Amino acid sequence: MGGAQKLQKENGKNQLQQMQDDVEEVKVIMLDNLQKADERKEKMGNLEDRAEELLEQSKKFEKRTNTLRQQKWWENKKTKIFLAIGVVAGLIIVGLIIFAFVG
């Protein structure tokens, strides 16, 4: 085997080794990308679960606030009615006292 053939054979081995190294590097990168994609998928699943939970909690909160708002509205109305009754009763008593002294 001549020097040129030996050099050509070594260059072929070097090129083959370089290609194998490149393939291995791409393989490592692809496996890393797949692992990252799986992690992102898991995180997205967790975010979706949390979003659903927050939605349920917000619906419960809205229902409770609506119920509380109605209760407070009725309490406010009752207070106004009792206040009005008290004012009317006070006016009647004052009127009767004035009528008793004048009459």
N, CA, C and O atoms as CSV, one atom per row, in Angstrom:
chain,resi,resn,atom,element,x,y,z
A,1,MET,N,N,0.858,-1.154,0.000
A,1,MET,CA,C,0.000,0.000,0.000
A,1,MET,C,C,0.909,1.222,0.000
A,1,MET,O,O,1.850,1.328,0.787
A,2,GLY,N,N,0.590,2.150,-0.922
A,2,GLY,CA,C,1.430,3.330,-1.033
A,2,GLY,C,C,1.039,4.374,-0.014
A,2,GLY,O,O,0.015,4.258,0.658
A,3,GLY,N,N,1.867,5.394,0.092
A,3,GLY,CA,C,1.646,6.462,1.050
A,3,GLY,C,C,0.366,7.223,0.770
A,3,GLY,O,O,-0.343,7.626,1.691
A,4,ALA,N,N,0.071,7.420,-0.526
A,4,ALA,CA,C,-1.128,8.166,-0.898
A,4,ALA,C,C,-2.372,7.378,-0.536
A,4,ALA,O,O,-3.350,7.935,-0.037
A,5,GLN,N,N,-2.327,6.046,-0.796
A,5,GLN,CA,C,-3.484,5.219,-0.473
A,5,GLN,C,C,-3.697,5.159,1.043
A,5,GLN,O,O,-4.831,5.210,1.520
A,6,LYS,N,N,-2.621,5.053,1.776
A,6,LYS,CA,C,-2.707,5.010,3.236
A,6,LYS,C,C,-3.286,6.313,3.779
A,6,LYS,O,O,-4.123,6.295,4.682
A,7,LEU,N,N,-2.838,7.444,3.228
A,7,LEU,CA,C,-3.343,8.756,3.642
A,7,LEU,C,C,-4.824,8.875,3.316
A,7,LEU,O,O,-5.610,9.399,4.106
A,8,GLN,N,N,-5.197,8.370,2.121
A,8,GLN,CA,C,-6.601,8.439,1.700
A,8,GLN,C,C,-7.459,7.562,2.616
A,8,GLN,O,O,-8.577,7.937,2.969
A,9,LYS,N,N,-6.933,6.395,2.998
A,9,LYS,CA,C,-7.665,5.495,3.880
A,9,LYS,C,C,-7.826,6.134,5.264
A,9,LYS,O,O,-8.894,6.042,5.868
A,10,GLU,N,N,-6.773,6.779,5.762
A,10,GLU,CA,C,-6.846,7.452,7.060
A,10,GLU,C,C,-7.816,8.621,7.004
A,10,GLU,O,O,-8.579,8.850,7.943
A,11,ASN,N,N,-7.785,9.364,5.891
A,11,ASN,CA,C,-8.744,10.471,5.729
A,11,ASN,C,C,-10.170,9.944,5.718
A,11,ASN,O,O,-11.070,10.574,6.273
A,12,GLY,N,N,-10.379,8.800,5.093
A,12,GLY,CA,C,-11.712,8.177,5.079
A,12,GLY,C,C,-12.159,7.804,6.475
A,12,GLY,O,O,-13.308,8.036,6.850
A,13,LYS,N,N,-11.219,7.207,7.270
A,13,LYS,CA,C,-11.543,6.857,8.650
A,13,LYS,C,C,-11.824,8.122,9.466
A,13,LYS,O,O,-12.765,8.163,10.259
A,14,ASN,N,N,-11.008,9.141,9.263
A,14,ASN,CA,C,-11.223,10.399,9.984
A,14,ASN,C,C,-12.572,11.014,9.632
A,14,ASN,O,O,-13.290,11.514,10.498
A,15,GLN,N,N,-12.899,10.966,8.344
A,15,GLN,CA,C,-14.193,11.523,7.926
A,15,GLN,C,C,-15.337,10.702,8.499
A,15,GLN,O,O,-16.340,11.255,8.948
A,16,LEU,N,N,-15.184,9.377,8.483
A,16,LEU,CA,C,-16.217,8.505,9.049
A,16,LEU,C,C,-16.354,8.767,10.546
A,16,LEU,O,O,-17.467,8.866,11.062
A,17,GLN,N,N,-15.232,8.878,11.238
A,17,GLN,CA,C,-15.261,9.156,12.671
A,17,GLN,C,C,-15.897,10.520,12.938
A,17,GLN,O,O,-16.675,10.673,13.880
A,18,GLN,N,N,-15.564,11.506,12.108
A,18,GLN,CA,C,-16.147,12.838,12.268
A,18,GLN,C,C,-17.657,12.790,12.059
A,18,GLN,O,O,-18.411,13.430,12.792
A,19,MET,N,N,-18.090,12.039,11.067
A,19,MET,CA,C,-19.532,11.914,10.812
A,19,MET,C,C,-20.224,11.207,11.971
A,19,MET,O,O,-21.319,11.596,12.377
A,20,GLN,N,N,-19.574,10.156,12.510
A,20,GLN,CA,C,-20.155,9.451,13.647
A,20,GLN,C,C,-20.234,10.379,14.861
A,20,GLN,O,O,-21.216,10.370,15.604
A,21,ASP,N,N,-19.189,11.173,15.046
A,21,ASP,CA,C,-19.198,12.141,16.148
A,21,ASP,C,C,-20.313,13.163,15.963
A,21,ASP,O,O,-21.005,13.517,16.918
A,22,ASP,N,N,-20.483,13.635,14.726
A,22,ASP,CA,C,-21.550,14.605,14.431
A,22,ASP,C,C,-22.919,13.995,14.689
A,22,ASP,O,O,-23.798,14.634,15.267
A,23,VAL,N,N,-23.090,12.736,14.249
A,23,VAL,CA,C,-24.368,12.043,14.469
A,23,VAL,C,C,-24.619,11.884,15.964
A,23,VAL,O,O,-25.739,12.089,16.430
A,24,GLU,N,N,-23.603,11.526,16.704
A,24,GLU,CA,C,-23.741,11.362,18.152
A,24,GLU,C,C,-24.113,12.699,18.810
A,24,GLU,O,O,-24.951,12.745,19.711
A,25,GLU,N,N,-23.487,13.768,18.352
A,25,GLU,CA,C,-23.799,15.093,18.893
A,25,GLU,C,C,-25.245,15.478,18.606
A,25,GLU,O,O,-25.945,15.996,19.476
A,26,VAL,N,N,-25.689,15.219,17.371
A,26,VAL,CA,C,-27.086,15.514,17.014
A,26,VAL,C,C,-28.029,14.651,17.838
A,26,VAL,O,O,-29.084,15.115,18.270
A,27,LYS,N,N,-27.653,13.401,18.055
A,27,LYS,CA,C,-28.470,12.484,18.862
A,27,LYS,C,C,-28.627,13.014,20.283
A,27,LYS,O,O,-29.727,13.010,20.835
A,28,VAL,N,N,-27.526,13.469,20.870
A,28,VAL,CA,C,-27.566,14.018,22.237
A,28,VAL,C,C,-28.455,15.258,22.276
A,28,VAL,O,O,-29.256,15.421,23.196
A,29,ILE,N,N,-28.315,16.127,21.283
A,29,ILE,CA,C,-29.125,17.347,21.225
A,29,ILE,C,C,-30.596,16.997,21.090
A,29,ILE,O,O,-31.437,17.597,21.759
A,30,MET,N,N,-30.920,16.035,20.234
A,30,MET,CA,C,-32.315,15.643,20.030
A,30,MET,C,C,-32.904,15.026,21.294
A,30,MET,O,O,-34.049,15.308,21.647
A,31,LEU,N,N,-32.124,14.183,21.977
A,31,LEU,CA,C,-32.616,13.593,23.226
A,31,LEU,C,C,-32.854,14.675,24.275
A,31,LEU,O,O,-33.834,14.620,25.017
A,32,ASP,N,N,-31.970,15.642,24.334
A,32,ASP,CA,C,-32.141,16.759,25.259
A,32,ASP,C,C,-33.398,17.555,24.911
A,32,ASP,O,O,-34.155,17.952,25.796
A,33,ASN,N,N,-33.614,17.784,23.609
A,33,ASN,CA,C,-34.816,18.513,23.174
A,33,ASN,C,C,-36.086,17.739,23.515
A,33,ASN,O,O,-37.085,18.328,23.925
A,34,LEU,N,N,-36.046,16.415,23.344
A,34,LEU,CA,C,-37.217,15.596,23.691
A,34,LEU,C,C,-37.493,15.652,25.189
A,34,LEU,O,O,-38.646,15.728,25.612
A,35,GLN,N,N,-36.429,15.615,25.987
A,35,GLN,CA,C,-36.597,15.700,27.442
A,35,GLN,C,C,-37.193,17.053,27.833
A,35,GLN,O,O,-38.084,17.122,28.679
A,36,LYS,N,N,-36.696,18.124,27.215
A,36,LYS,CA,C,-37.232,19.457,27.506
A,36,LYS,C,C,-38.684,19.568,27.075
A,36,LYS,O,O,-39.492,20.192,27.763
A,37,ALA,N,N,-39.020,18.962,25.932
A,37,ALA,CA,C,-40.416,18.990,25.456
A,37,ALA,C,C,-41.321,18.249,26.437
A,37,ALA,O,O,-42.432,18.697,26.720
A,38,ASP,N,N,-40.846,17.112,26.959
A,38,ASP,CA,C,-41.635,16.380,27.954
A,38,ASP,C,C,-41.831,17.204,29.221
A,38,ASP,O,O,-42.918,17.212,29.799
A,39,GLU,N,N,-40.781,17.896,29.650
A,39,GLU,CA,C,-40.886,18.741,30.837
A,39,GLU,C,C,-41.882,19.867,30.615
A,39,GLU,O,O,-42.681,20.183,31.497
A,40,ARG,N,N,-41.832,20.478,29.417
A,40,ARG,CA,C,-42.783,21.550,29.109
A,40,ARG,C,C,-44.209,21.023,29.080
A,40,ARG,O,O,-45.137,21.685,29.544
A,41,LYS,N,N,-44.374,19.822,28.528
A,41,LYS,CA,C,-45.705,19.224,28.472
A,41,LYS,C,C,-46.247,18.996,29.879
A,41,LYS,O,O,-47.420,19.253,30.151
A,42,GLU,N,N,-45.382,18.511,30.771
A,42,GLU,CA,C,-45.790,18.285,32.158
A,42,GLU,C,C,-46.156,19.600,32.838
A,42,GLU,O,O,-47.157,19.684,33.550
A,43,LYS,N,N,-45.340,20.622,32.613
A,43,LYS,CA,C,-45.627,21.931,33.207
A,43,LYS,C,C,-46.934,22.493,32.665
A,43,LYS,O,O,-47.713,23.083,33.415
A,44,MET,N,N,-47.182,22.315,31.376
A,44,MET,CA,C,-48.434,22.801,30.789
A,44,MET,C,C,-49.628,22.067,31.404
A,44,MET,O,O,-50.668,22.671,31.669
A,45,GLY,N,N,-49.471,20.769,31.627
A,45,GLY,CA,C,-50.534,20.002,32.270
A,45,GLY,C,C,-50.810,20.532,33.663
A,45,GLY,O,O,-51.965,20.673,34.068
A,46,ASN,N,N,-49.734,20.829,34.403
A,46,ASN,CA,C,-49.902,21.387,35.750
A,46,ASN,C,C,-50.589,22.748,35.693
A,46,ASN,O,O,-51.457,23.044,36.514
A,47,LEU,N,N,-50.200,23.574,34.723
A,47,LEU,CA,C,-50.836,24.889,34.579
A,47,LEU,C,C,-52.312,24.754,34.238
A,47,LEU,O,O,-53.144,25.499,34.755
A,48,GLU,N,N,-52.638,23.803,33.367
A,48,GLU,CA,C,-54.046,23.587,33.015
A,48,GLU,C,C,-54.838,23.151,34.235
A,48,GLU,O,O,-55.955,23.620,34.450
A,49,ASP,N,N,-54.265,22.252,35.040
A,49,ASP,CA,C,-54.948,21.802,36.259
A,49,ASP,C,C,-55.173,22.978,37.209
A,49,ASP,O,O,-56.256,23.130,37.774
A,50,ARG,N,N,-54.146,23.803,37.378
A,50,ARG,CA,C,-54.282,24.962,38.267
A,50,ARG,C,C,-55.305,25.952,37.736
A,50,ARG,O,O,-56.055,26.551,38.507
A,51,ALA,N,N,-55.337,26.127,36.411
A,51,ALA,CA,C,-56.304,27.048,35.811
A,51,ALA,C,C,-57.732,26.547,36.030
A,51,ALA,O,O,-58.630,27.331,36.336
A,52,GLU,N,N,-57.932,25.246,35.874
A,52,GLU,CA,C,-59.265,24.677,36.113
A,52,GLU,C,C,-59.676,24.849,37.575
A,52,GLU,O,O,-60.825,25.176,37.871
A,53,GLU,N,N,-58.732,24.627,38.477
A,53,GLU,CA,C,-59.018,24.787,39.901
A,53,GLU,C,C,-59.364,26.236,40.225
A,53,GLU,O,O,-60.300,26.500,40.980
A,54,LEU,N,N,-58.612,27.170,39.657
A,54,LEU,CA,C,-58.902,28.587,39.879
A,54,LEU,C,C,-60.272,28.965,39.322
A,54,LEU,O,O,-60.998,29.755,39.924
A,55,LEU,N,N,-60.617,28.398,38.176
A,55,LEU,CA,C,-61.928,28.676,37.589
A,55,LEU,C,C,-63.041,28.183,38.507
A,55,LEU,O,O,-64.027,28.887,38.725
A,56,GLU,N,N,-62.885,26.974,39.045
A,56,GLU,CA,C,-63.888,26.443,39.976
A,56,GLU,C,C,-63.994,27.315,41.228
A,56,GLU,O,O,-65.091,27.611,41.702
A,57,GLN,N,N,-62.842,27.719,41.752
A,57,GLN,CA,C,-62.845,28.563,42.942
A,57,GLN,C,C,-63.493,29.915,42.658
A,57,GLN,O,O,-64.203,30.455,43.507
A,58,SER,N,N,-63.254,30.458,41.474
A,58,SER,CA,C,-63.851,31.761,41.153
A,58,SER,C,C,-65.364,31.648,41.017
A,58,SER,O,O,-66.094,32.564,41.394
A,59,LYS,N,N,-65.836,30.524,40.481
A,59,LYS,CA,C,-67.289,30.329,40.379
A,59,LYS,C,C,-67.921,30.220,41.761
A,59,LYS,O,O,-68.985,30.787,42.010
A,60,LYS,N,N,-67.256,29.484,42.665
A,60,LYS,CA,C,-67.763,29.367,44.036
A,60,LYS,C,C,-67.753,30.732,44.720
A,60,LYS,O,O,-68.702,31.096,45.414
A,61,PHE,N,N,-66.678,31.478,44.517
A,61,PHE,CA,C,-66.563,32.806,45.114
A,61,PHE,C,C,-67.659,33.726,44.590
A,61,PHE,O,O,-68.273,34.467,45.358
A,62,GLU,N,N,-67.903,33.678,43.288
A,62,GLU,CA,C,-68.948,34.521,42.703
A,62,GLU,C,C,-70.317,34.163,43.284
A,62,GLU,O,O,-71.118,35.048,43.584
A,63,LYS,N,N,-70.581,32.868,43.441
A,63,LYS,CA,C,-71.864,32.443,44.001
A,63,LYS,C,C,-72.009,32.933,45.447
A,63,LYS,O,O,-73.070,33.415,45.843
A,64,ARG,N,N,-70.921,32.803,46.235
A,64,ARG,CA,C,-70.976,33.265,47.632
A,64,ARG,C,C,-71.165,34.773,47.706
A,64,ARG,O,O,-71.923,35.264,48.543
A,65,THR,N,N,-70.478,35.514,46.831
A,65,THR,CA,C,-70.616,36.973,46.880
A,65,THR,C,C,-72.011,37.409,46.470
A,65,THR,O,O,-72.547,38.370,47.022
A,66,ASN,N,N,-72.602,36.716,45.511
A,66,ASN,CA,C,-73.974,37.059,45.115
A,66,ASN,C,C,-74.946,36.791,46.264
A,66,ASN,O,O,-75.843,37.592,46.524
A,67,THR,N,N,-74.763,35.668,46.943
A,67,THR,CA,C,-75.617,35.351,48.090
A,67,THR,C,C,-75.429,36.388,49.194
A,67,THR,O,O,-76.403,36.863,49.779
A,68,LEU,N,N,-74.194,36.731,49.473
A,68,LEU,CA,C,-73.908,37.728,50.499
A,68,LEU,C,C,-74.484,39.090,50.123
A,68,LEU,O,O,-75.012,39.804,50.975
A,69,ARG,N,N,-74.379,39.446,48.839
A,69,ARG,CA,C,-74.924,40.733,48.392
A,69,ARG,C,C,-76.433,40.776,48.619
A,69,ARG,O,O,-76.962,41.797,49.060
A,70,GLN,N,N,-77.129,39.681,48.324
A,70,GLN,CA,C,-78.577,39.639,48.553
A,70,GLN,C,C,-78.901,39.757,50.039
A,70,GLN,O,O,-79.828,40.467,50.428
A,71,GLN,N,N,-78.123,39.047,50.868
A,71,GLN,CA,C,-78.349,39.129,52.314
A,71,GLN,C,C,-78.159,40.551,52.809
A,71,GLN,O,O,-78.983,41.053,53.574
A,72,LYS,N,N,-77.107,41.195,52.394
A,72,LYS,CA,C,-76.833,42.575,52.826
A,72,LYS,C,C,-77.904,43.535,52.293
A,72,LYS,O,O,-78.269,44.491,52.976
A,73,TRP,N,N,-78.404,43.289,51.094
A,73,TRP,CA,C,-79.453,44.142,50.533
A,73,TRP,C,C,-80.704,44.051,51.406
A,73,TRP,O,O,-81.327,45.066,51.719
A,74,TRP,N,N,-81.073,42.798,51.805
A,74,TRP,CA,C,-82.239,42.627,52.661
A,74,TRP,C,C,-82.010,43.245,54.042
A,74,TRP,O,O,-82.918,43.859,54.603
A,75,GLU,N,N,-80.813,43.087,54.587
A,75,GLU,CA,C,-80.513,43.703,55.878
A,75,GLU,C,C,-80.635,45.218,55.787
A,75,GLU,O,O,-81.170,45.855,56.695
A,76,ASN,N,N,-80.147,45.794,54.705
A,76,ASN,CA,C,-80.236,47.234,54.496
A,76,ASN,C,C,-81.697,47.675,54.407
A,76,ASN,O,O,-82.082,48.690,54.987
A,77,LYS,N,N,-82.505,46.906,53.676
A,77,LYS,CA,C,-83.938,47.240,53.555
A,77,LYS,C,C,-84.623,47.153,54.921
A,77,LYS,O,O,-85.403,48.034,55.283
A,78,LYS,N,N,-84.331,46.092,55.676
A,78,LYS,CA,C,-84.940,45.933,56.997
A,78,LYS,C,C,-84.554,47.100,57.906
A,78,LYS,O,O,-85.390,47.628,58.640
A,79,THR,N,N,-83.285,47.497,57.850
A,79,THR,CA,C,-82.826,48.618,58.665
A,79,THR,C,C,-83.572,49.883,58.295
A,79,THR,O,O,-84.002,50.626,59.177
A,80,LYS,N,N,-83.731,50.139,57.019
A,80,LYS,CA,C,-84.449,51.339,56.567
A,80,LYS,C,C,-85.909,51.286,56.991
A,80,LYS,O,O,-86.475,52.306,57.386
A,81,ILE,N,N,-86.527,50.111,56.915
A,81,ILE,CA,C,-87.935,49.976,57.321
A,81,ILE,C,C,-88.077,50.232,58.826
A,81,ILE,O,O,-88.965,50.976,59.244
A,82,PHE,N,N,-87.202,49.616,59.648
A,82,PHE,CA,C,-87.269,49.829,61.088
A,82,PHE,C,C,-86.989,51.285,61.442
A,82,PHE,O,O,-87.612,51.836,62.350
A,83,LEU,N,N,-86.063,51.903,60.735
A,83,LEU,CA,C,-85.765,53.312,60.961
A,83,LEU,C,C,-86.990,54.173,60.620
A,83,LEU,O,O,-87.345,55.086,61.366
A,84,ALA,N,N,-87.619,53.873,59.502
A,84,ALA,CA,C,-88.813,54.625,59.099
A,84,ALA,C,C,-89.931,54.433,60.123
A,84,ALA,O,O,-90.613,55.389,60.492
A,85,ILE,N,N,-90.114,53.196,60.579
A,85,ILE,CA,C,-91.145,52.919,61.593
A,85,ILE,C,C,-90.827,53.685,62.876
A,85,ILE,O,O,-91.722,54.250,63.505
A,86,GLY,N,N,-89.546,53.704,63.264
A,86,GLY,CA,C,-89.142,54.430,64.469
A,86,GLY,C,C,-89.409,55.922,64.334
A,86,GLY,O,O,-89.894,56.549,65.276
A,87,VAL,N,N,-89.096,56.503,63.167
A,87,VAL,CA,C,-89.332,57.930,62.942
A,87,VAL,C,C,-90.829,58.227,63.002
A,87,VAL,O,O,-91.259,59.188,63.639
A,88,VAL,N,N,-91.612,57.389,62.330
A,88,VAL,CA,C,-93.071,57.604,62.325
A,88,VAL,C,C,-93.613,57.468,63.746
A,88,VAL,O,O,-94.432,58.281,64.176
A,89,ALA,N,N,-93.163,56.446,64.479
A,89,ALA,CA,C,-93.630,56.259,65.862
A,89,ALA,C,C,-93.222,57.458,66.716
A,89,ALA,O,O,-94.011,57.932,67.533
A,90,GLY,N,N,-92.000,57.949,66.534
A,90,GLY,CA,C,-91.546,59.116,67.282
A,90,GLY,C,C,-92.379,60.341,66.962
A,90,GLY,O,O,-92.742,61.096,67.865
A,91,LEU,N,N,-92.688,60.550,65.692
A,91,LEU,CA,C,-93.522,61.691,65.301
A,91,LEU,C,C,-94.925,61.579,65.898
A,91,LEU,O,O,-95.514,62.570,66.328
A,92,ILE,N,N,-95.444,60.355,65.913
A,92,ILE,CA,C,-96.779,60.152,66.492
A,92,ILE,C,C,-96.744,60.468,67.986
A,92,ILE,O,O,-97.639,61.137,68.502
A,93,ILE,N,N,-95.730,59.995,68.668
A,93,ILE,CA,C,-95.619,60.256,70.115
A,93,ILE,C,C,-95.461,61.752,70.369
A,93,ILE,O,O,-96.117,62.309,71.249
A,94,VAL,N,N,-94.588,62.402,69.596
A,94,VAL,CA,C,-94.414,63.855,69.757
A,94,VAL,C,C,-95.738,64.569,69.465
A,94,VAL,O,O,-96.117,65.497,70.179
A,95,GLY,N,N,-96.438,64.131,68.414
A,95,GLY,CA,C,-97.735,64.740,68.081
A,95,GLY,C,C,-98.746,64.545,69.190
A,95,GLY,O,O,-99.491,65.469,69.517
A,96,LEU,N,N,-98.785,63.367,69.770
A,96,LEU,CA,C,-99.734,63.104,70.879
A,96,LEU,C,C,-99.386,63.939,72.113
A,96,LEU,O,O,-100.280,64.445,72.792
A,97,ILE,N,N,-98.100,64.083,72.401
A,97,ILE,CA,C,-97.690,64.906,73.543
A,97,ILE,C,C,-98.092,66.352,73.303
A,97,ILE,O,O,-98.639,67.002,74.193
A,98,ILE,N,N,-97.825,66.854,72.113
A,98,ILE,CA,C,-98.190,68.248,71.798
A,98,ILE,C,C,-99.718,68.393,71.857
A,98,ILE,O,O,-100.216,69.385,72.390
A,99,PHE,N,N,-100.459,67.434,71.328
A,99,PHE,CA,C,-101.913,67.504,71.324
A,99,PHE,C,C,-102.439,67.441,72.758
A,99,PHE,O,O,-103.429,68.100,73.075
A,100,ALA,N,N,-101.796,66.662,73.627
A,100,ALA,CA,C,-102.227,66.521,75.011
A,100,ALA,C,C,-102.033,67.837,75.773
A,100,ALA,O,O,-102.874,68.206,76.593
A,101,PHE,N,N,-100.923,68.550,75.505
A,101,PHE,CA,C,-100.668,69.809,76.181
A,101,PHE,C,C,-101.533,70.922,75.604
A,101,PHE,O,O,-102.007,71.780,76.349
A,102,VAL,N,N,-101.740,70.923,74.324
A,102,VAL,CA,C,-102.483,71.988,73.669
A,102,VAL,C,C,-104.007,71.754,73.852
A,102,VAL,O,O,-104.758,72.693,74.115
A,103,GLY,N,N,-104.424,70.536,73.714
A,103,GLY,CA,C,-105.837,70.215,73.678
A,103,GLY,C,C,-106.553,70.192,74.927
A,103,GLY,O,O,-107.755,69.925,74.946
